[in-house]
Amino acid sequence: KYPEIKELYGPDIRLLPMILGIVAAQLSLAVYATSLDGWKWFLLCWSLGGTLTHWLSLGNHELSHNLCFKTTIYNEMLGMVA
């Protein structure tokens, strides 16, 4: 009934820079967290770390459906990075 919707189906490469950016943000926050102590460390880990981890789990879910690359192996490799 709506053929323009079918154009939206399939892999979307925009997921790649999002996942790589979130992984880079988590790694840089992990380095920054070493300089914090007490409640500041906990607040950073709980709020930002938890949010970024949840975003990565959503990205992994998309990768499990092969929605970033057309080939499965590339989706699996990106899933290992995430």
N, C-alpha and C positions, 0 to 999 in steps of 0.2 A: 504494500500500500504506500509506503514511504521509501522510495529507492535512495534518497539522499542520506538516509540513516546508514545504509550499508557501506557508504564511503568512509564512515567513521570506524568500521571494523578493522581489526588487524593490528600488527605491531606498531608501536609509536616510539621512535628513537629518543624523544625528549625525556624519557625515563632515565637514560644513561647519565646525562650531566646532573640530574637531580640526585641520583644515588651517590655519584662520586662527590658531589658537594656536601652531602650530609655526612658521608664517611670522613671527609676532610675536616668538617666542622667538629665532629666528635673527637677526632684525634687531636686537633688543636685545643679543644676544651679539656681533654685529658691532660695535656701538658700544662695548661694554665691552672688546672685544679691542684697540681702539686704545690703551688705557692699559697694555697688557701688553707685555712684551719677551721676546725669546729663547725659551727652552724653555716658559715658561708660555703664551705665545701659540700655539706649535706644539701643545702638549698640548690646549689648549682647542679649537683648530680641528680637530684630528685626532679627538678623542674626541666631544665634543658636536656640533660642526659636521657631522661625518660621519654621526653617528647621526640627527640631524634631517634631513639631506639624504636619507638612506635612507628615513626615514618619509615624506617628501614624495614620493619616487618611488613608494612603495607607494600613497600616496593618489592620485597621478596615474594609476596603473594602474587603480584602482577607478573613477576618473572616466572613463577611456577606455571602460569598460563601462557608462557612464551609471548608476552605482550611488549617486549622491548626489541628483540631481534627476530628475524624470520627463522633462524636455525636454533635448535634446542641447546646445543653445546655452548653457544655464546650467552644465552640466558642463564645457563647453569654456572658458567664462570663468573658472571656478574653477581649472581646470587651468592657465590662464595666470598666475593669481596664485600658484599653488603652484610 
